[in-house]
Amino acid sequence: MSDTLTLKAQIRQKAGSKVAACLRQQGQMPAIIYGHKQDSISISLPMHEFVEALHHGHRIFEMDVEGKKETLLIKDLQYDYLGKSVIHADLMRVNLSERVSVQVAIELRGTAKGTSDGGIVEEVLSYIEVECKVSQIPEALPVNIKDLEMNGSIHAGQIELPEGFKLITEPDAVVVICHEAKAAAAEEAVEGEAAEGAPTEPEVITEKKQDEASE
């Protein structure tokens, strides 16, 4: 787990899309704090510092909310319509010893065997959900794909988890596959259809010989 980062936040007295847009123009990120059977709090926090922390793998924050300290875990992020910029965060109160359910990124390692036969590796799931202690949340889970052959796959249940972790994602969920290049497969299919649909050589009907006609 990455080191806990401390940020300062302010309580938001007003809500609504216009207020949120105004906050973002001022370099502030609207967010909400909830959990531990306490009232939810709408806050704003410094956008640049928060986004930089995300890029460095931070998932847990020590938040100073107008003098009150809160240990918070990112539970959800909302992005703009382009899917690029974070525009809102849901933060859950936690303590470092409790167990929580979180989504952890998958990190593919190695070169799949199937690529030597022209195969392409496709990551079907970028994240899997696990349950673990807050203090043990990793930035990513490594998945070794060196034994992945052509038309092979790795499922969530096959990923080796650290001790004390519990898999929440369905074990049969496909995480990564190795398959033929789509362009090559499509070209072969087109060639096959063309061969099946090609007309056979027409039968040549010749005139009967004169003596055959007179019989």
Residue pairs with C-beta under 8 A, 6 or more apart in sequence:
1 59
1 60
1 135
1 136
1 137
1 138
1 139
2 56
2 57
2 58
2 59
2 60
2 139
3 58
4 58
4 60
4 61
4 62
4 71
5 53
5 58
5 60
5 61
5 62
6 61
6 62
6 63
6 64
7 45
7 46
7 49
7 50
7 53
7 61
7 62
7 63
7 64
8 45
8 46
8 63
8 64
9 31
9 43
9 44
9 45
9 63
9 64
9 65
9 66
10 43
10 44
10 45
10 65
10 66
11 41
11 42
11 43
11 65
11 66
12 19
12 23
12 30
12 42
12 43
12 44
15 42
19 30
20 30
20 87
20 88
23 29
23 30
23 44
24 30
24 47
24 87
27 46
27 47
27 48
28 44
28 45
28 46
28 47
29 44
29 45
29 46
29 47
29 50
29 51
29 86
29 87
29 88
29 89
30 42
30 43
30 44
30 87
30 88
30 89
31 42
31 43
31 44
31 45
31 88
31 89
31 90
31 91
32 40
32 41
32 42
32 43
32 88
32 89
32 90
32 91
33 40
33 41
33 43
33 63
33 65
33 70
33 72
33 91
33 92
33 93
34 40
34 41
34 90
34 91
34 92
34 93
35 92
35 93
35 94
36 93
36 94
38 93
41 65
43 63
43 65
45 63
45 89
47 86
50 86
50 89
51 86
53 61
54 74
54 77
54 86
57 139
59 73
59 74
59 102
59 137
59 139
60 71
60 72
60 73
60 74
60 94
60 96
60 134
60 137
61 71
61 72
61 74
61 91
62 69
62 70
62 71
62 72
63 69
63 70
63 71
63 72
63 91
70 93
71 93
71 94
71 95
71 96
71 134
72 91
72 92
72 93
72 94
73 91
73 92
73 94
73 100
73 102
73 134
73 137
74 89
74 90
74 91
74 92
75 90
75 91
75 92
76 89
76 90
77 86
77 88
77 89
77 90
78 86
78 87
78 88
78 89
79 85
79 86
79 87
80 87
92 100
94 100
94 134
95 134
96 133
96 134
96 135
97 133
97 134
97 135
98 133
98 134
99 131
99 132
99 133
99 134
100 131
100 132
100 133
100 134
100 137
101 129
101 130
101 131
101 168
102 129
102 130
102 131
102 132
102 137
103 127
103 128
103 129
104 127
104 128
104 129
104 130
104 137
104 138
104 139
104 140
104 141
105 126
105 127
105 139
105 140
105 141
106 123
106 125
106 126
106 127
106 128
106 140
106 141
106 143
106 159
106 175
106 176
107 140
107 141
107 142
107 143
108 121
108 123
108 143
108 145
108 176
109 142
109 143
109 144
109 145
109 146
110 144
110 145
110 146
111 145
111 146
112 119
112 121
112 145
112 146
112 147
112 148
112 149
112 152
112 178
113 146
113 147
113 148
113 149
113 150
113 178
114 121
114 148
114 149
114 150
114 151
114 152
114 178
114 179
115 121
115 178
117 150
118 150
118 180
118 181
118 184
119 149
119 150
119 151
119 178
119 179
119 180
119 181
120 178
120 179
120 180
120 181
120 182
121 145
121 148
121 176
121 177
121 178
122 176
122 177
122 178
122 179
123 175
123 176
124 174
124 175
124 176
124 177
125 156
125 169
125 173
125 174
125 175
125 176
128 141
128 156
128 159
128 167
128 168
128 169
128 173
128 175
129 167
129 168
129 169
130 141
130 161
130 165
130 166
130 167
130 168
130 169
131 165
131 166
131 168
132 162
132 164
132 165
132 166
133 164
136 162
136 164
136 165
138 162
141 159
141 161
143 154
143 159
143 175
143 176
145 154
145 176
145 178
148 154
148 176
148 178
149 178
150 178
150 179
150 180
151 177
151 178
151 179
151 180
152 177
152 178
153 174
153 175
153 176
153 177
153 178
154 174
154 175
154 176
154 177
155 171
155 172
155 173
155 174
155 175
156 167
156 169
156 170
156 171
156 172
156 173
156 174
156 175
157 167
157 171
157 172
158 175
159 167
159 175
161 167
